[in-house]
Amino acid sequence: MLFLGEMLTASAMGFFEKEIERAVVLALFIPLIISSGGNSGSQATTLVIRAMALGEVRLRDWYVVVRREFIAGAGLGFVLSVIGFIRIVLWEVLFHTYGPHYVGVGLTVGISLLGVVMWGTLAGSMLPFILRRLGFDPASASAPFVATLVDVFGLVIYFTAAAVILGGSLL
């Protein structure tokens, strides 16, 4: 299952191949973007599975969990997006690393981090509920499975943000 998921990740990257060719700088941040989403999703999954095992949450509590994870994902995503943006601007000022479109690249990375971390926390927290509802063991929503799921959508979020923000300039 994980192998098939990683094949989807490769397919998503292939879909955005032209964007990567036009703006190679975007490829530099792919690991940062997708690992942030995968890590936040894995953590959310772990916490929800633990809460289910301890009887702290039940299927009917899914909405409470969504609300809490939305807030947590937005907060963490915002902090990471600010750090990512500042890092790109700082490296451009100090080392002239990213070229004349560095602000757009910084905005793309920042907005993508926000979106991917929020998606990761929401997907990671809901997957155990979905599995339990379907009659499966929620613990089968392992961290690698969640990370793989979030990777695919993380790439779509990242390159969609890039197309919107950098369209007409770098792309």
GULO-239099 format. One record per atom (N, C-alpha, C): residue in one letter; x, y, z. Coordinates in steps of 0.1 Angstrom, whole numbers, plus 5000, padded with zeros to 4 digits. Atoms other than C-alpha are relative to their C-alpha. Last residue first. Layout:
residues N
AXYZ
...
***
This chain:
residues 171
L500650115007
L506453034859
L499350054988
L499150115000
L508853284874
L499549884992
S498649954997
S506853594866
S501049894999
G499849875006
G503453534850
G501450065003
G500450005014
G502453264874
G500250144994
L498949985009
L504553284905
L499650004986
I499149894995
I501853324931
I501050044990
V500749874997
V499053124915
V500950115003
A500649965013
A501252854898
A499250135003
A499049955008
A503352824930
A499450064987
A499649874994
A500352784952
A501050074991
T501149915003
T499152504929
T500350145005
F499949965014
F502652354930
F498850084995
Y498749925003
Y502752344967
Y500050054986
I500149874993
I499152224973
I501150094996
V501049935007
V499551944947
V499850145006
L499449965013
L502851844962
L499050084992
G499149894997
G501251834997
G500650054987
F500849885000
F498351624983
F500950125003
V500749985013
V500751344973
V499350145000
D499049965010
D502951385004
D499450034987
V499849864999
V499951375028
V501050054990
L501349945004
L498951025018
L500250154999
T500150035014
T502550905021
T498850074994
A499049925007
A502951065055
A499949994985
V500549875000
V499750905067
V500950104993
F501249995009
F500850565056
F499450144999
P499550005014
P504350615071
P498850014990
A499449875004
A502750725104
A500550004985
S498649984996
S500550425106
S500550134995
A499749875006
A496750435101
A501450045005
S499450025013
S496650065109
S500350134992
A498650004999
A496150175145
A500749964986
P499549875002
P492550255136
P501550015001
D499249954988
D491849885133
D500550144997
F498650045000
F489349835105
F500650055013
G499850134994
G485549835107
G501449955001
L500150115010
L484850105082
L500349865006
R501350005005
R484050355110
R499849894990
R500850064990
R487350265127
R498549994995
L499750145000
L489250335095
L499149935011
I500650065012
I487450665090
I500349855001
F501450004999
F488150775126
F499349924988
P500450114990
P491750665124
P498550005002
L499850135006
L492150875091
L499649895010
M501250065004
M490551185106
M500249864995
S500950024989
S493451305127
S498749934996
G499550094990
G496051255101
G499149975011
A500050145006
A494051405073
A500449905011
L501350055002
L493351715094
L499949864995
T500650024987
T496851755108
T498549954998
G499450124993
G498451695074
G499349985013
W500550125007
W496051935055
W500549885008
M501450014997
M496852205080
M499449884994
V500050044985
V500552135077
V498549995004
V499650154999
V500252135039
V499949965014
G501050095006
G498252465037
G500349855002
L501349984993
L500452665060
L499049904996
L499850064987
L503652525045
L498750015008
S500050145002
S502352605010
S500149935014
I501450035002
I501552965020
I499949854999
G500749974988
G505153005033
G498549964999
V499650104990
V506852825004
V499250025013
T500550135004
T504853024978
T500449905011
L501550004998
L505353354997
L499549864996
G500250004985
G509153284999
G498549995003
V499750144995
V509253194962
V499849995015
G501050105005
G507453514954
G500249865004
V501249974992
V509753724976
V498949904996
Y499950074987
Y512753544960
Y498850035009
H501450034997
H511753644924
H500049935014
P500949884999
P514953834917
P498649975004
G500349925012
G517253534924
G499050115002
Y501350035007
Y517153264950
Y499650094988
T500250145003
T520653244966
T498849984990
H500549985014
H521953604968
H499749864994
F499350085009
F523953504999
F499650014985
L498650034996
L523053735027
L500849944989
V499349874995
V519953915014
V501549965002
E499849915012
E518753604995
E500850125003
W498950065008
W519453375025
W500250084987
L498749984994
L517453615047
L501149944992
V499749865001
V514453635024
V501450025006
I499749975015
I514353255021
I500450144998
R498850075004
R514753205059
R500350034985
I498849934995
I512153465067
I501349944995
F499949885008
F509553295044
F501250085005
G499650035014
G510252955059
G500250124992
I498650045000
I510053085095
I500549974986
V499249884997
V506853265088
V501449975000
S500049925012
S505352955071
S500850135002
L499150065010
L506452735100
L500150094988
V498649984994
V504752965126
V501049954990
F499749865001
F501552975104
F501450035005
G499749965014
G501552605099
G500350144998
L498750065004
L501852535136
L500450044986
G499049944992
G498952765144
G501449964996
A499949865004
A496752655115
A501150075008
G499349995014
G497452295122
G500250144995
A498650044999
A496652335159
A500750014987
I499349894992
I493452525152
I501449975002
F500049885009
F492352275125
F500750115007
E498950025010
E493351985148
E500150124990
R498849984993
R491052115176
R501249994991
R499849864995
R488152165153
R501350025007
V499749925012
V488651825136
V500250155004
V498650025004
V488951655170
V500350084987
V499249934990
V485651815182
V501549984996
Y500149865002
Y483951705150
Y500950085010
W499149965011
W485251345153
W500050154998
D499249884996
D483751305188
D500850054988
R500949895000
R480951065176
R500850135003
L500349965014
L483550805167
L499250135000
R500850105007
R484750805203
R499750054986
V500849965011
V487450995221
V499349884994
E500249864999
E489150955255
E499150064989
G501449974999
G488650585255
G499750145002
L500249974986
L492350515262
L498550045002
A499650114992
A492750345228
A499750025015
M501050115003
M490850615210
M500349885009
A501249964994
A493050885226
A498949904998
R499850014986
R496150695216
R498750045008
I500050154998
I494850655180
I500249985015
V501450045001
V494051035180
V499949855003
L500749944989
L497551135192
L498549955000
T499550064988
T499350905168
T499250045012
T500450145000
T497351025139
T500349935013
A501449994998
A497951395147
A499449855001
Q500249974986
Q501651325150
Q498550005004
S499650124992
S501751145117
S499850035015
G501050105002
G499851435100
G500349875009
S501149954993
S502251695114
S498849904999
N499750004986
N505251495103
N498850055008
G499950144995
G503851425069
G500249995014
G501450055000
G502851785063
G500049865005
S500849934990
S506251915073
S498649955001
S499750064987
S507951635054
S499350085011
I500750124998
I506151745022
I500349935014
I501549995001
I507052105023
I499449875004
L500549924988
L510652075035
L498550005000
P499850084988
P511451795010
P499450075013
I500950115000
I509951994981
I500149915013
F500949994988
F511752314990
F499049885001
L499250004988
L514752274966
L499149995013
A499750144996
A512452164938
A500850005013
L501150064994
L510952514936
L500349865005
V500049964986
V514352664928
V498949945008
V499350114992
V514252464896
V500150035015
A499549944987
A511752714883
A500649895008
R500049865001
R510952644846
R500550075013
E499049965010
E511952284848
E500150154999
I498650024994
I510052234881
I501150044990
E499849894990
E506952394865
E501449985007
K499849875007
K507252164835
K500250115009
E498750005006
E507551854857
E500450134993
F499549874999
F504351924877
F501550024994
F501149915005
F502551614865
F500550145001
G500050005015
G505751414870
G499050104994
M498849935004
M505951524907
M500150014985
A500349864998
A502351404911
A501250094996
S500949965011
S503251074895
S499650155002
A499249985012
A506151034918
A499250054989
T499249884998
T503851094948
T500950034988
L500949895002
L501350844934
L500850135002
M500149985014
M504150594932
M499150114996
E498849935005
E504850664968
E500050014985
G500149854996
G501250574976
G501250084995
L501049945009
L501550244957
L499950155002
F499449995012
F504650164977
F499150064989
L499149884999
L502850245009
L500850024987
M500849885000
M500050005000
M500950135000
***
